[in-house]
Amino acid sequence: MSQVERNSKLQKLIEQQKFNEKEISWMTDSQIEYYHWLYFDDSVYDYM
């Protein structure tokens, strides 16, 4: 994941108050992608 993409995802998680900056600073790219997917990405099943 690029640094720009990582920063964007981090900012969204912080803005939604899902995590604080200290918690996020220790996360790996995979963890950030997972939580971003969990909280922000729509699924086809969301609309059924």
Sequence and secondary structure as in RCSB ss.txt:
>XXXX:A:sequence
MSQVERNSKLQKLIEQQKFNEKEISWMTDSQIEYYHWLYFDDSVYDYM
>XXXX:A:secstr
  HHHHHHHHHHHHHTTSS HHHHHT  HHHHHHHHHHHH   GGGG 
